[in-house]
Amino acid sequence: GIIRDKSRNSFERIIRELTERGAEGIVLGCTEIPLLIDEKNISTRIFDTAKIHADKALEFAVKT
C-alpha cells in the first residue's frame, strides 16, 4: 500500500501528545500501524505486537 506523509505525521503527532500526557509506551496493536511509524522520530517506547508475536513464535519453534 501507499503510506502518505499526512498519515505518518498524524500518527507520530498522536504518539507525541500521548507521551506529553504521561504515556510511557505505545502499543501498536495492528499489523499496518508499524509501517507508519518511524521510531527515530518517537522518544516513547514502542511495542509492535506483530513483531512481538513473530519473535515469540520463532522462539517457540526453535525450542521444539
N, CA, C and O of each residue as an XYZ file, in Angstrom:
256
protein
N       0.793     -1.178      0.000
C       0.000      0.000      0.000
C       0.848      1.260      0.000
O       2.074      1.215      0.098
N       0.183      2.340     -0.108
C       0.828      3.654     -0.128
C       0.756      4.258      1.268
O      -0.312      4.331      1.875
N       1.906      4.687      1.760
C       1.957      5.365      3.053
C       2.125      6.850      2.787
O       3.137      7.289      2.242
N       1.132      7.602      3.173
C       1.161      9.045      2.935
C       1.817      9.761      4.112
O       1.651      9.369      5.267
N       2.564     10.817      3.796
C       3.206     11.610      4.846
C       2.179     12.141      5.839
O       2.453     12.218      7.037
N       1.002     12.508      5.346
C      -0.048     13.031      6.228
C      -0.436     11.985      7.276
O      -0.618     12.315      8.448
N      -0.562     10.735      6.856
C      -0.903      9.659      7.792
C       0.218      9.445      8.798
O      -0.036      9.330      9.997
N       1.452      9.390      8.318
C       2.608      9.202      9.196
C       2.686     10.340     10.212
O       2.865     10.100     11.407
N       2.553     11.563      9.741
C       2.630     12.725     10.627
C       1.522     12.709     11.671
O       1.750     13.073     12.825
N       0.326     12.291     11.274
C      -0.798     12.228     12.216
C      -0.523     11.222     13.328
O      -0.724     11.530     14.503
N      -0.068     10.031     12.971
C       0.220      9.022     13.987
C       1.343      9.474     14.912
O       1.253      9.304     16.128
N       2.397     10.046     14.344
C       3.512     10.499     15.175
C       3.084     11.647     16.087
O       3.550     11.739     17.223
N       2.211     12.517     15.606
C       1.698     13.615     16.441
C       0.880     13.056     17.603
O       1.024     13.502     18.742
N       0.036     12.097     17.317
C      -0.784     11.485     18.367
C       0.104     10.822     19.417
O      -0.155     10.945     20.614
N       1.137     10.128     18.982
C       2.051      9.483     19.930
C       2.754     10.525     20.786
O       2.901     10.339     21.994
N       3.190     11.618     20.172
C       3.839     12.690     20.954
C       2.873     13.273     21.981
O       3.256     13.519     23.125
N       1.625     13.494     21.580
C       0.621     14.037     22.504
C       0.364     13.078     23.664
O       0.248     13.510     24.811
N       0.275     11.794     23.377
C       0.070     10.813     24.442
C       1.263     10.789     25.395
O       1.096     10.649     26.607
N       2.453     10.923     24.845
C       3.664     10.962     25.670
C       3.656     12.185     26.572
O       3.996     12.094     27.751
N       3.269     13.323     26.024
C       3.194     14.550     26.819
C       2.174     14.419     27.945
O       2.302     15.072     28.981
N       1.165     13.579     27.744
C       0.130     13.368     28.767
C       0.510     12.254     29.743
O      -0.271     11.909     30.630
N       1.708     11.694     29.580
C       2.206     10.725     30.549
C       2.360      9.294     30.078
O       2.763      8.435     30.863
N       2.054      9.012     28.830
C       2.217      7.639     28.341
C       3.689      7.245     28.394
O       4.563      8.010     27.984
N       3.950      6.052     28.901
C       5.320      5.550     28.995
C       5.644      4.583     27.870
O       6.801      4.206     27.687
N       4.641      4.185     27.122
C       4.828      3.280     26.000
C       3.582      3.294     25.138
O       2.496      3.668     25.583
N       3.763      2.879     23.900
C       2.661      2.846     22.939
C       2.587      1.441     22.350
O       3.586      0.914     21.860
N       1.398      0.838     22.399
C       1.178     -0.482     21.821
C       0.637     -0.299     20.409
O      -0.420      0.299     20.204
N       1.377     -0.821     19.446
C       0.920     -0.802     18.056
C       0.227     -2.139     17.815
O       0.865     -3.121     17.436
N      -1.087     -2.166     18.038
C      -1.842     -3.409     18.031
C      -2.449     -3.772     16.695
O      -3.410     -4.540     16.647
N      -1.931     -3.255     15.635
C      -2.438     -3.532     14.291
C      -1.233     -3.770     13.389
O      -0.211     -3.101     13.545
N      -1.329     -4.688     12.470
C      -0.162     -5.032     11.653
C       0.275     -3.910     10.721
O       1.433     -3.878     10.307
N      -0.619     -2.992     10.383
C      -0.263     -1.931      9.443
C       0.346     -0.703     10.120
O       1.126      0.018      9.498
N       0.005     -0.459     11.373
C       0.462      0.765     12.044
C       1.986      0.869     12.110
O       2.515      1.960     11.894
N       2.722     -0.215     12.397
C       4.184     -0.071     12.441
C       4.792      0.444     11.133
O       5.881      1.018     11.131
N       4.087      0.237     10.034
C       4.580      0.744      8.753
C       4.527      2.268      8.700
O       5.256      2.889      7.926
N       3.672      2.868      9.515
C       3.507      4.322      9.536
C       4.513      5.023     10.438
O       4.781      6.212     10.260
N       5.070      4.302     11.398
C       5.864      4.928     12.442
C       7.346      4.818     12.128
O       7.852      3.740     11.818
N       8.029      5.944     12.213
C       9.487      5.953     12.131
C       9.984      6.134     13.561
O       9.917      7.233     14.111
N      10.483      5.058     14.162
C      10.842      5.090     15.581
C      11.938      6.106     15.896
O      12.118      6.478     17.055
N      12.670      6.558     14.881
C      13.674      7.610     15.107
C      13.008      8.911     15.541
O      13.633      9.740     16.203
N      11.742      9.092     15.168
C      11.020     10.321     15.496
C      10.232     10.219     16.797
O       9.570     11.177     17.199
N      10.298      9.066     17.456
C       9.489      8.816     18.645
C      10.413      8.545     19.832
O      11.312      7.709     19.750
N      10.184      9.257     20.930
C      11.017      9.038     22.117
C      10.395      8.034     23.081
O      11.071      7.550     23.989
N       9.133      7.720     22.898
C       8.409      6.794     23.763
C       8.679      5.360     23.329
O       8.888      5.091     22.146
N       8.675      4.451     24.283
C       8.878      3.046     23.953
C       7.701      2.542     23.117
O       6.540      2.786     23.443
N       8.024      1.840     22.040
C       7.025      1.322     21.112
C       6.959     -0.198     21.245
O       7.989     -0.872     21.251
N       5.740     -0.733     21.351
C       5.529     -2.173     21.408
C       4.789     -2.588     20.140
O       3.588     -2.354     20.012
N       5.499     -3.197     19.218
C       4.940     -3.664     17.954
C       4.461     -5.097     18.168
O       5.267     -6.026     18.191
N       3.150     -5.277     18.322
C       2.629     -6.596     18.670
C       2.882     -7.638     17.580
O       3.050     -8.816     17.894
N       2.912     -7.240     16.330
C       3.206     -8.200     15.260
C       4.622     -8.739     15.423
O       4.850     -9.941     15.288
N       5.570     -7.858     15.712
C       6.961     -8.280     15.917
C       7.089     -9.118     17.181
O       7.791    -10.129     17.185
N       6.425     -8.711     18.244
C       6.477     -9.471     19.498
C       5.955    -10.890     19.274
O       6.571    -11.856     19.725
N       4.825    -11.020     18.579
C       4.269    -12.350     18.308
C       5.190    -13.167     17.407
O       5.393    -14.357     17.649
N       5.743    -12.552     16.386
C       6.650    -13.265     15.481
C       7.894    -13.740     16.223
O       8.336    -14.873     16.032
N       8.458    -12.882     17.068
C       9.645    -13.263     17.844
C       9.343    -14.447     18.758
O      10.137    -15.383     18.849
N       8.200    -14.406     19.432
C       7.826    -15.497     20.340
C       7.531    -16.785     19.567
O       7.872    -17.873     20.031
N       6.909    -16.677     18.409
C       6.637    -17.861     17.594
C       7.944    -18.498     17.136
O       8.084    -19.721     17.159
N       8.893    -17.679     16.725
C      10.201    -18.191     16.315
C      10.910    -18.842     17.498
O      11.481    -19.925     17.368
N      10.872    -18.186     18.636
C      11.492    -18.733     19.847
C      10.881    -20.096     20.189
O      11.602    -21.037     20.522
N       9.563    -20.195     20.106
C       8.874    -21.452     20.386
C       9.269    -22.528     19.370
O       9.530    -23.672     19.742
N       9.311    -22.158     18.090
C       9.635    -23.117     17.036
C      11.055    -23.652     17.183
O      11.307    -24.829     16.925
N      11.967    -22.806     17.590
C      13.362    -23.220     17.730
C      13.533    -24.152     18.930
O      14.374    -25.052     18.905
N      12.742    -23.940     19.975
C      12.846    -24.765     21.184
C      12.270    -26.164     20.991
O      12.666    -27.094     21.693
N      11.337    -26.326     20.044
C      10.680    -27.633     19.892
C      11.339    -28.490     18.847
O      10.902    -29.614     18.606
